Amino acid sequence: MSDYLVRGMSMDGSVKMVAIRSTELVRRGAQIQGTTPNATAAFGRALTAASMMGNMQKVENGSMTLQIRGGGPIGSIVCVSDPQGNVRGYVVEPKVPLVEKYPGKLDVGAAIGIGALTVIKDIGLKEPYVGSTELVTGEIAEDLAQYMVESEQIPSAVGLGVLVDTDRTIKAAGGFIVQLMPGAPEELISALEENIFLMDQLTTVLSEDGLDAVPAQVLKGMEYETVMRVPGEYRCACSRE
């Protein structure tokens, strides 16, 4: 099954959302980098987020770079995506030791550590837009949501999931970004927060019900329409040479 992104918007225009199934592109990135489980989860989340953020750009030819520089053993992660959502990246130290929050739950925050998250958007102007915030948790999703509020002044919720099996294969990966548009009523925030809190684990939704179930759960109780459905993959922009 191929990876793809869906973009949707509430019928009243107050909420927009992008979601992705990124299982295959995370598998490819992890294979190229030779990552151990903690690095796989961290790198996979970053690739997933970068793919969605690149797809959200309103340009035909541009790029979006996500840099995560923490003080943990993984060092830095850099991912670059295009407006279609194709993405590539690298991890400075892909073979970090196994660290778990509890048995079966990888501790991504411990692998990344405390540092900074930087977003560079090249939309064809003389200078690219550069925004940076401190990492809040190192878990990436929370850090991105904080970045969007602080640097772009857009209230956002971000969900990212990479399920690494005991044999180190990726069973499922994906994510979503949901944002409130200017003038959105305050009660929408509480409704979205409750939906996200009550929804099943993201990787479970993806593996059992498919990508379309993600916006259905996040935007539960709201009328929305899917405005775009595009494939996304791990792709390098240069030739093999």
Phi, psi and omega in degrees: 000130183278156175281150174202163178245147172235140175240136181222166178213142176295151185297335178270002176076013184269343182225135172235154187209146170229140179222155184216143163262116187239021186303311185290320181291326176292320176302316182293315179297318180294323179295315181295318183277342181066046187280147169274168191309313181297319179291325177300313181296315181293312180296319179297319177296318181295317177300316180298313180296316181296322178300313180294318182293324175295319180294334182281349180291144182261047178224155179274321181236107182192183178209157178228126180247129176248120178244129176238111183241101180247176180263009180278179185295340181285343182074239182242154172236134176231128178229141180233130181232163177250175183296345177275340182106004174289144190214154174213166181181182177208160177241133181297313179235093186283343186250067179273154180292157180290125175228127181240143172291319174203165184309122178093356181238109181292140179262090181291321180301321179292326179290324182274316180081191181265138182180227185224150174245127182234136177241128178240119181247118176256105183247024175092005177275177181299316181238141177288157174278132179234124177231143183215142175221162175287147175292135181271311183234339187081000180275356173080308182298310179296324180294320179292320178299319178295318178301315183295326178286315186285314187267331183245357178055040179239112176300123188219155170233137183233133174235132179223139180214134173225115181261110180261123182282171181296336177269012176075007174278159180265115181280323180198149176206147179175186180186177175210153171229123178239134185228145175271135178275160178305135179087002180294138181295147183299326183295341177297325181300311180297321180295316179294317179300318180293318178300315182292322179295322185273345184291156178295165176304136188305313181293332176291316178301315182295316184284329184264324187242347179091169186297322183297341178285342181292303176298329179298324179278319181294320183259025180304133181089358180242145173277128180216164177228147175276122185256347180202142175219112185225149176285153175223146181208166173282115186215132175266144184276346183264170176282166179297325179295000000 
